[in-house]
Amino acid sequence: MTVDQALPTRDRILRAAADLLQEGGRDAVSTRAVSAAAGVQAPALYRLFGDKDGLLDAVASYGFEEYLGQKHDLGATGDPVGDLRRGWDLHIQFGLTRPAFYALMYGEARPGGPSPAAKEAAAILHGIISRIAEAGQLTMSVERAAELTHSTGVGVVLSLIALPPAERDLEISTVAREMVVHMITTDEPAPAAGLATRAVALRAALTGELPFSPAEQALLSEWLDRLADG
């Protein structure tokens, strides 16, 4: 396997590593194999990425760019809960169609924290959850709801890709999605909803100039988060 030699060196290495990862998993991404496929000498790889871990981090970001492009293409509608469902389904589909990338991106902790692309993906989810809160339909804090949604979705994908395709029960994704939606949202408008939902809606509405000092605003936010997650 070789890649287009007209590409810049860094792009050739990333494309070669991504192809090897897709075809053979993480173990196939050796510095020797990547260098041969990219048509470069090993020192060029080390100069650009430092070591194999640095290369794998870059490949993970490369995979995230494709995912983020699909996420942005979804756009936003006037139904944030529907947008959450669509985002969930895209997440599951990406994981099942690019399992090696997904396992690299989500299957292990990254030293130094998430990559910039991973942070952007989390920000998109956080934005959808925030819109649900602004609509008065969220039953817990935005942070807790986003973490619950993310961790459940990742768990579903990792569980499914660990099985042979013929043994996968894809309906599990729909069941898990609806369990999360049921747990974090309500159809009742905020004034008629419970204390937690009203606290979340008020927290989401506290934007722009407020008649509080920074310390007072931080304390108010802490109280509202405590009510939301209590």
C-alpha positions, -999 to +999 in steps of 0.1 A: +000+000+000+013+034-010-002+069-009-001+098-033+035+110-034+024+145-045+010+152-010+031+170+016+052+147+037+031+152+069-002+145+049+014+114+033+024+100+067-011+106+082-029+092+052-006+061+053-011+056+090-049+061+087-051+035+059-031+010+079-052+016+110-084+011+091-072-021+075-053-038+104-060-019+136-036-002+159-010-030+158-006-025+120+005+011+125+042+005+130+068+031+122+083+008+096+050+001+078+040+038+079+073+050+066+072+024+037+036+033+027+043+070+029+076+067+010+096+085+037+125+075+059+118+069+096+137+101+107+111+122+089+083+105+109+101+111+142+109+147+133+072+155+126+055+134+153+082+126+179+073+089+183+046+063+176+024+077+203+027+112+188+018+097+154-012+079+169-024+111+185-022+129+152-041+100+135-068+102+161-072+140+154-073+131+117-102+108+123-119+133+145-118+159+116-139+136+095-164+131+124-166+168+131-173+175+095-202+152+096-214+167+129-213+202+115-232+191+084-261+181+106-267+217+116-293+228+142-330+229+141-357+243+163-360+209+181-328+205+203-340+171+216-344+159+180-309+173+173-296+153+202-311+121+187-296+128+153-262+135+168-264+103+188-272+083+157-243+099+138-219+091+166-230+054+166-228+052+128-193+067+128-181+042+154-195+012+136-182+023+101-147+033+114-142+010+144-104+012+144-105+050+144-132+050+171-113+026+194-082+048+190-101+080+198-123+067+226-110+034+237-081+046+259-071+076+280-049+102+263-019+116+282-024+153+286-062+152+281-084+153+250-071+165+217-084+199+203-107+180+179-121+159+208-128+191+227-146+205+197-168+174+195-176+177+232-184+214+227-209+205+200-227+181+224-225+207+252-242+232+228-271+209+220-276+201+257-275+238+265-302+245+240-324+219+256-318+236+290-327+270+275-360+255+263-367+244+299-366+207+290-334+196+308-338+178+342-302+181+354-272+203+349-258+207+314-225+193+325-240+161+340-264+156+311-235+160+285-213+136+304-241+110+308-249+112+271-213+110+260-203+081+283-234+061+274-229+066+237-192+056+239-200+026+259-226+014+234-202+018+204-173+001+222-196-028+232-209-032+197-176-031+179-162-057+202-186-082+187-186-098+153-209-078+130-234-108+128-238-108+165-245-071+170-279-061+183-281-026+167-314-020+185-294-015+217-283+019+204-319+030+200-329+017+234-299+034+251-306+066+233-342+068+244-332+059+280-308+088+280-333+112+264-360+101+290-336+106+318-322+140+310-353+157+294-389+165+301-418+175+279-432+198+306-426+235+302-402+248+329-428+266+351-447+234+355-417+212+358-398+202+390-373+223+409-343+207+391-356+215+356-364+251+366-329+255+382-314+243+349-335+266+328-325+296+350-289+286+349-290+285+311-307+319+310-280+336+331-260+351+302-247+386+294-245+414+319-259+405+353-262+427+384-238+405+404-202+406+412-181+377+398-181+360+432-218+364+435-224+350+400-201+320+407-220+313+440-254+316+423-242+292+395-230+268+421-263+268+440-283+263+407-260+234+397-265+219+431-303+221+428-301+207+392-281+177+402-296+172+437 
